[in-house]
Amino acid sequence: MKRASASLLPSITLEGSGPIYLQLAEWFRRAIAEGRLRPGQRVPSTRALADELGVSRLPVLGAYEQLHAEGYLESFTGAGTCVAAAIPHEGPATPRRRPARTPSASATPAPRRVAARVAAMAPPPQTWLESQGAFRMGVPALDHFPHGVWSRLLSRHARDIGTGALVYGDAMGHLPLREAIAEYLATVRAVHADAGQILITSGAQHGLQICAHALLDPGDRAWVEEPGYPGAHQALAAVDAVPVLVPVDADGLDVAAGLRRALTARLAYVTPSHHFPLGATMSAARRIELLQWATRTGGWIVEDDYDSEYRYGSKPVAALQGLDADARVIYVGTFSKVMFPALRLGYLVVPKDLLPTFRAVRDALDTCSPMLPQRVLHDFIREGHFARHIRRMRVLYAARRAATQAAIQRYLPDVLQVVGAAAGMQLTALLPPEIDDVALSQRAAQVGVSVRPLSPCYRGEARRGGLILGYGGVDERAIEEGVRRLRRCM
Ligand SMILES: Cc1ncc(COP(=O)(O)O)c(C=O)c1O
């Protein structure tokens, strides 16, 4: 540790690591910012300081040069080097940095002020994430992903990238990819849209954020499903919108309850193909009621179709967007489940008259999506790998879903009541009221089982306890073992 104390200078202590000239410059910056060195105050000559510190003059010269360049020091012929007179001075201030030594518990500083809405944006405690084991939600069968094909396409584009992929792209996304998505949606989801209406996003959550910014002002009310997807609440909180909790039953969102609670809400967020988290499919009658509400009141419907590619035992349910004659639905899709979540690509289908609004919001939020993955995904779809992968995964997930249901039937028949298993890569099982699902998920995490509790998906008072089991990324042996371990936690 090097120390020097010039007569009128606070003692200089260099105890960090790294080049001495950087440590010295950092010491001066901090001393000036904290008011320990005042504007106009003389600092020692480089020779004197080097002598006092017992170092060569070179690092001191280097530090002073840097501080001159940054405007902390200035020199006058005959007067030596001083702290720049232009630095504002308010007397010695409390250091802004935490003291090097750990403060005692009583000295813990109060949290500093941040935006109030952040509290509402925080997700519920995610205890289940403490385990990487069986039933982690939202994880596809990554070991069955055609990595070879993906990396071949990726290196083809990386090798031959061209300058077009290196500049700012269109806020709406890569047009050939948008064309491929529009065709796919028309065929598979009965969505009516041309490529011009597709906006590429960084996943469904980003799509929800864009919708909230484009459609809601602070204080606007929005229907959200109860229980529902916490990410929808996060998107509303980001724009200071007010969620109106609308219950969900076996037919999906209870539209009549929504009408009673907030007839003039600006927006309704729904997962009609596969309700998150209870798994209901919205009935035709409810779909029509919802569309009629939107037409009558000028409300918007955000349709989150996050995982409906996988549907078991019945044909895929057509998207709500395809029924909408009044262009009131914004359709949200994602590649997180059908490809992999880290790809961070999804899309919105935007009504034509809203395109300038959505383009402006997307541009303001994050400009555009990265070009390279969009190009690779486009080829992946056009060369038929995408459709093939979905077909293979549908068979695999059907088997894993059956294995999960069978294991529950074998080991926990009287405890878990499966409710939402018609689609997707996860199922929900209700627990008897006396079992605390959050505590159970914590115990499960300790034995390597990752189950998400149902009750935090409720925001109101009446909560059902249950577990959400993601089976997409778990093989059948691990499913059996996972349910056995879960039984031990009961
Ligand atoms: C209902 C629902 N919507 C949206 C998302 C977010 O998906 P993404 O990864 O595309 O942001 C999820 C993720 O699990 C989800 O369950």
The ligand as a Gaussian input file, in Angstrom:
#p B3LYP/6-31G(d) Opt

LIG

0 1
 C      -48.505000     -16.714000     -21.388000
 C      -47.133000     -16.321000     -21.794000
 N      -46.977000     -15.222000     -22.550000
 C      -45.755000     -14.800000     -22.915000
 C      -44.622000     -15.481000     -22.544000
 C      -43.283000     -14.893000     -22.885000
 O      -42.645000     -15.533000     -23.912000
 P      -41.312000     -14.957000     -24.536000
 O      -40.219000     -15.856000     -24.102000
 O      -41.534000     -15.022000     -26.013000
 O      -41.116000     -13.553000     -24.081000
 C      -44.728000     -16.629000     -21.768000
 C      -43.522000     -17.347000     -21.336000
 O      -43.549000     -18.408000     -20.769000
 C      -46.022000     -17.070000     -21.385000
 O      -46.178000     -18.145000     -20.623000

